[in-house]
Amino acid sequence: MSRRRFVQHALTALAGSSVLAACSKPAEDKLAKDAAAITPQGTAELPVIKWRLASSYPKSLDTIFGAAQVMAERVAAATDGRFQIEVFAGGELMPGNQVMDAVQKGSVPIGHTTSYYYVGKDPALAFDTAMPFGMNSRQHAAWMWHGGGMQLIRDLLAEYNIYNIPCGNTGAQMGGWYRKEINSLDDLKGLKLRIGGLAGQVMQRLGVLPQQIPGNDLYPALEKGAIDAAEWVGPYDDEKFGFQKVAKYYYTPAWWEGGAQLSMFINQDEWKKLPKSYQAILEDACAYAHTNMQAAYDAKNMAALKRLVGGGTELRFFPKAMMEAAQHETFALYEELAAKHPRFARIYGPWRKFRDEQMLWFGVTERPYDNFVGATASALPR
């Protein structure tokens, strides 16, 4: 049979079945049943789910806290409101540093937090967020999505009954506010600096006295001289805290946070209960919030820095000798941690290899481009 005749026969048969269906109620019912059998599951058949999300961050940090809100709004829109996630700020359901425990135990199904808050449990958790002298945000994303990092982190967090999804990045952060200038390594001796995690351990090796102080207590601690310096995030957030009123010197860069990633922690049991479509929507909403958050910081930080400098803040770069000493101590610490902690060692090897290759690649094109454009931008005609 020719193709043309085949098509004509098919159309005739289809027309005939339509006439029969129109004339016969049983035939009509059968057609409806057959259509339902091959129709994909619609949103009307999906369950209504309402989750409470515990954030580690206060509402005043609108860009960080806002990433969870952006995610929740996208999830609701994509499911016609059938999957709703209510976001609670740090302290509303529990202290911000207890979000991981709450998700692990199932007290809440989901939390938005930063993995390196919990290095006291396991130093390997820092790999999910940022490592001192590690990768920038783009390199870290490459490692997570295409360099094997995601599976390594998910294997680690599975041991804590958690499924993680990257959800935000601050980009490279500032090195913090100091009441006195840092001109040499000697200026670090005995310095009381609010800093935690692996960065705090490195600083301690350089003579600093690391202090663990919640964000809301930083301003009065600096003002009263209980601490000499404090690191936080960057100009947009730091300006809100008013650090510029009690500490004159603003240092950069935060070599411990070249690109700090935030994560959505989801209880494993709750994750497995979700329909596959909800899982995909949640992953995609987190990816959108991830990109949106760093874009917001990149757009807002320069304007805030201009206001700070215009108000008398003195911008400073850490001395090269300090950076070199800190880098040396950082990788010495990594070797020690890898020798003591098998889970750290399991991630450190692949992470280090990927990091070193990324540094080579960015040195070929990214850094030369950035350096040239940055150095010549002010000389261009306007």
C-alpha angles and dihedrals in degrees: 000000000000120000091246093053091046091055092047092052091048093051092048092050091048092050091049093051090050091054092049092048091051092051098041125061094198090051090049091052091049092052091050091050092049091049092051090052093059098036114105116245108277128219090252089066095050119097125258107243127185120190133182114221121205114208124199090214136079121240089246088073089068096172096051096036089040092062090072091047091050090050093049092049092052092049092051093047094048093051098041088247095305093117109049126179117191112205121218122192124236110287096021096093099009140336112294094245092058098061095101092053091048093052093044092054094041096244085133125013095223141021138183111218148126117266097215089066085078103049087121086073094044128349089213089072089076090072090071093059114026138314125216107263088005132129130312120244096273093047091047091051089050090052093047099046103027108013102061095260096118094058093045091052093044091051089052096047092044085071086064093047091253134130112201133206122184108245114173143350129210095205118224111343133215123260095238145248121307130189090210135031121268107218101152144005089268089066089065095059109113093355111154102221126175101231133125144184123038091333089060090052091051092048090050089057087056093053100266121137103226116215127202107212128156116245095249091057097050100088096053091043091055093042094053094042094245085132130024098213143004135200120208126152122293144302099294095053097031093056090059091056091053095230089149089070094061105027122046103193122071113193133200149233114031095215087187093061112039089155117355113206122205122208141210108227115203126186106249095227092050091047092054091051093058118100111253090247091056090049091053092046092050092050091049093046090053091050090053092048089047093058094038093054097056091043089055092051092047089052096046107036099072094052090050092048091052090053092048095049091044088055094055105274111146113222113214137178120223112254114263092236090057092049092050093048092047092050091050092051091045096060092041087056091049091055091050093049092048090053092052104035120050093196091053090049092049091060101030096067097054092037092052093048093050092044093052092049091049091053089054093048095047088049090061099058118343100059096040089051094046093045094050096044092044093050095048103036095094092052095058120105115259 
